[in-house]
Amino acid sequence: MSVLRTAAELDALRRPAGAVRAVVMTMGALHDGHATLIRAARAAAGPAGQVVVTVFVNPLQFGEAADLDRYPRTLDADVAVASEAGADAVFAPSADEVYPGGEPQVRITAGPMGERLEGAARPGHFDGMLTVVAKLLHLTRPDVAFYGQKDAQQLALIRRMVRDLNFGVEITGVPTVRDPDGLALSSRNRFLSAEERHTALALPRALFAARDRLAAQQALHERAQATASSTGRAAGLTALGESRAAADAQAVALARPSGGPAAVRAAAQLVLLDAARERQPLVLDYLALVDPVDFTEIPDDRESGEAILAIAARVGATRLIDNIPLTFGALT
């Protein structure tokens, strides 16, 4: 496998005629979540295609120099992970190679979606992310690029940039990879102590609680729809002396289609409130139920359609994000 350091070396990388080039962009510190992206890229490219993994810690995405300095650099280990997962080349340029004139004067602007949630918490972050993604797409010239759904807002913005600016590349999202305890894989997890990790598990628990609440509400609605005549059924059950069953039939008949987004948010909030009382407390940045297209908040009267429930929180000095896709109006 080739390790390339310059744009000239990347240009010289032979591209098989007629074959697919797939790219996975990373900031290094690769883990099994990245390996899953690379394996997906390998499957898309096929045995005759080419998979390029970029490893670049983008300074434009960091609001503070201390955060940039703290970010782990593990290139030798990253190359091993990429090779094992099926990459053909790793492009690991320096900052001077990507930004030869220093910080770029012309940048991609994320627009209103880039000012919400993660954008509000980290001003300028998405402008820096889109700028480097645009540069790396130009440098690597892929047919398809793979990104993780754990960074859902980032993925949505990349898709919007590619569509709005007519990039000739297909963007593919890959589902979040989790450890057996449910915590989403992240290079930041290595900074958590054992006690902090215990608290951090509230993020996936909150998401799963919300998902389960939605599924239960929608299952109840399915039962209501299956009840042919609620009044007649309740009366018949009462006549048989089955008062509890009669009450259940009436409750089912009156059930709302999904119970509403407010109930889904509330289920997640209960878990997060408990985590805020831990000895290593969880400090919530946001809990948001948003439209996956533009990341605007879902109204409480929404009864159908796709949504993303997103969480950002700090545990100790480590900031974590997680999310889960939800579908209102259908059993999940």
Solvent accessible surface area in square Angstrom, and as a share of the most:
residue,aa,sasa,rsa
1,M,94,0.42
2,S,45,0.29
3,V,65,0.37
4,L,17,0.09
5,R,128,0.47
6,T,47,0.27
7,A,26,0.20
8,A,73,0.56
9,E,77,0.34
10,L,2,0.01
11,D,87,0.45
12,A,84,0.65
13,L,33,0.16
14,R,184,0.67
15,R,83,0.30
16,P,33,0.21
17,A,108,0.84
18,G,91,0.88
19,A,21,0.16
20,V,56,0.32
21,R,2,0.01
22,A,0,0.00
23,V,0,0.00
24,V,0,0.00
25,M,25,0.11
26,T,12,0.07
27,M,44,0.20
28,G,2,0.02
29,A,1,0.01
30,L,17,0.08
31,H,46,0.21
32,D,74,0.38
33,G,12,0.11
34,H,28,0.13
35,A,8,0.06
36,T,35,0.20
37,L,15,0.08
38,I,0,0.00
39,R,115,0.42
40,A,28,0.22
41,A,0,0.00
42,R,56,0.20
43,A,84,0.65
44,A,51,0.40
45,A,10,0.08
46,G,18,0.18
47,P,144,0.90
48,A,76,0.59
49,G,9,0.09
50,Q,12,0.05
51,V,0,0.00
52,V,0,0.00
53,V,0,0.00
54,T,0,0.00
55,V,15,0.09
56,F,11,0.05
57,V,22,0.13
58,N,1,0.00
59,P,38,0.24
60,L,18,0.09
61,Q,17,0.07
62,F,26,0.11
63,G,81,0.78
64,E,111,0.50
65,A,76,0.59
66,A,69,0.54
67,D,64,0.33
68,L,38,0.19
69,D,110,0.57
70,R,98,0.36
71,Y,25,0.09
72,P,18,0.11
73,R,134,0.49
74,T,46,0.26
75,L,42,0.21
76,D,126,0.65
77,A,59,0.46
78,D,3,0.01
79,V,33,0.19
80,A,61,0.47
81,V,44,0.25
82,A,0,0.00
83,S,56,0.36
84,E,155,0.69
85,A,9,0.07
86,G,21,0.20
87,A,10,0.08
88,D,52,0.27
89,A,0,0.00
90,V,0,0.00
91,F,1,0.00
92,A,5,0.04
93,P,10,0.06
94,S,65,0.42
95,A,47,0.36
96,D,113,0.58
97,E,62,0.28
98,V,1,0.01
99,Y,11,0.04
100,P,112,0.70
101,G,79,0.76
102,G,41,0.40
103,E,109,0.49
104,P,29,0.18
105,Q,174,0.77
106,V,134,0.77
107,R,97,0.35
108,I,42,0.21
109,T,103,0.60
110,A,14,0.11
111,G,24,0.23
112,P,92,0.58
113,M,13,0.06
114,G,10,0.09
115,E,126,0.57
116,R,76,0.28
117,L,30,0.15
118,E,10,0.04
119,G,5,0.05
120,A,69,0.53
121,A,48,0.37
122,R,66,0.24
123,P,112,0.71
124,G,46,0.45
125,H,16,0.07
126,F,6,0.02
127,D,43,0.22
128,G,0,0.00
129,M,3,0.01
130,L,4,0.02
131,T,6,0.04
132,V,8,0.04
133,V,8,0.05
134,A,7,0.05
135,K,62,0.26
136,L,6,0.03
137,L,7,0.04
138,H,120,0.53
139,L,43,0.22
140,T,0,0.00
141,R,119,0.43
142,P,10,0.06
143,D,64,0.33
144,V,11,0.06
145,A,0,0.00
146,F,9,0.04
147,Y,8,0.03
148,G,22,0.21
149,Q,59,0.26
150,K,35,0.15
151,D,50,0.26
152,A,12,0.09
153,Q,9,0.04
154,Q,39,0.17
155,L,8,0.04
156,A,13,0.10
157,L,4,0.02
158,I,0,0.00
159,R,107,0.39
160,R,95,0.35
161,M,9,0.04
162,V,15,0.08
163,R,150,0.55
164,D,76,0.39
165,L,95,0.47
166,N,132,0.68
167,F,34,0.14
168,G,82,0.79
169,V,20,0.11
170,E,108,0.48
171,I,23,0.12
172,T,38,0.22
173,G,15,0.14
174,V,14,0.08
175,P,92,0.58
176,T,37,0.22
177,V,39,0.22
178,R,64,0.23
179,D,44,0.23
180,P,145,0.91
181,D,66,0.34
182,G,10,0.09
183,L,6,0.03
184,A,6,0.05
185,L,24,0.12
186,S,22,0.14
187,S,12,0.08
188,R,70,0.25
189,N,18,0.09
190,R,129,0.47
191,F,66,0.27
192,L,21,0.11
193,S,57,0.37
194,A,93,0.72
195,E,65,0.29
196,E,26,0.11
197,R,65,0.24
198,H,100,0.45
199,T,2,0.01
200,A,0,0.00
201,L,31,0.15
202,A,0,0.00
203,L,2,0.01
204,P,2,0.01
205,R,110,0.40
206,A,0,0.00
207,L,0,0.00
208,F,55,0.23
209,A,32,0.25
210,A,0,0.00
211,R,91,0.33
212,D,78,0.41
213,R,101,0.37
214,L,0,0.00
215,A,26,0.20
216,A,62,0.48
217,Q,25,0.11
218,Q,5,0.02
219,A,42,0.32
220,L,68,0.34
221,H,40,0.18
222,E,76,0.34
223,R,125,0.46
224,A,15,0.12
225,Q,120,0.53
226,A,87,0.68
227,T,28,0.16
228,A,110,0.85
229,S,65,0.42
230,S,33,0.21
231,T,105,0.61
232,G,43,0.41
233,R,132,0.48
234,A,16,0.12
235,A,61,0.47
236,G,35,0.34
237,L,24,0.12
238,T,81,0.47
239,A,90,0.70
240,L,133,0.66
241,G,62,0.59
242,E,80,0.36
243,S,76,0.49
244,R,217,0.79
245,A,39,0.30
246,A,9,0.07
247,A,65,0.50
248,D,65,0.34
249,A,6,0.05
250,Q,74,0.33
251,A,58,0.45
252,V,4,0.02
253,A,31,0.24
254,L,133,0.66
255,A,22,0.17
256,R,123,0.45
257,P,44,0.28
258,S,1,0.00
259,G,29,0.28
260,G,2,0.02
261,P,0,0.00
262,A,52,0.40
263,A,16,0.12
264,V,0,0.00
265,R,33,0.12
266,A,42,0.32
267,A,11,0.09
268,A,0,0.00
269,Q,82,0.37
270,L,118,0.59
271,V,30,0.17
272,L,7,0.04
273,L,96,0.48
274,D,89,0.46
275,A,2,0.01
276,A,48,0.38
277,R,174,0.64
278,E,63,0.28
279,R,203,0.74
280,Q,59,0.26
281,P,57,0.36
282,L,5,0.02
283,V,88,0.51
284,L,74,0.37
285,D,60,0.31
286,Y,34,0.13
287,L,29,0.14
288,A,4,0.03
289,L,0,0.00
290,V,1,0.00
291,D,34,0.17
292,P,40,0.25
293,V,97,0.56
294,D,48,0.25
295,F,6,0.03
296,T,50,0.29
297,E,94,0.42
298,I,3,0.01
299,P,67,0.42
300,D,83,0.43
301,D,108,0.56
302,R,63,0.23
303,E,69,0.31
304,S,70,0.45
305,G,31,0.30
306,E,95,0.43
307,A,2,0.01
308,I,18,0.09
309,L,0,0.00
310,A,9,0.07
311,I,1,0.00
312,A,0,0.00
313,A,0,0.00
314,R,107,0.39
315,V,0,0.00
316,G,45,0.43
317,A,75,0.58
318,T,2,0.01
319,R,22,0.08
320,L,10,0.05
321,I,39,0.20
322,D,4,0.02
323,N,11,0.06
324,I,16,0.08
325,P,89,0.56
326,L,4,0.02
327,T,41,0.24
328,F,4,0.01
329,G,49,0.47
330,A,46,0.36
331,L,103,0.51
332,T,87,0.51
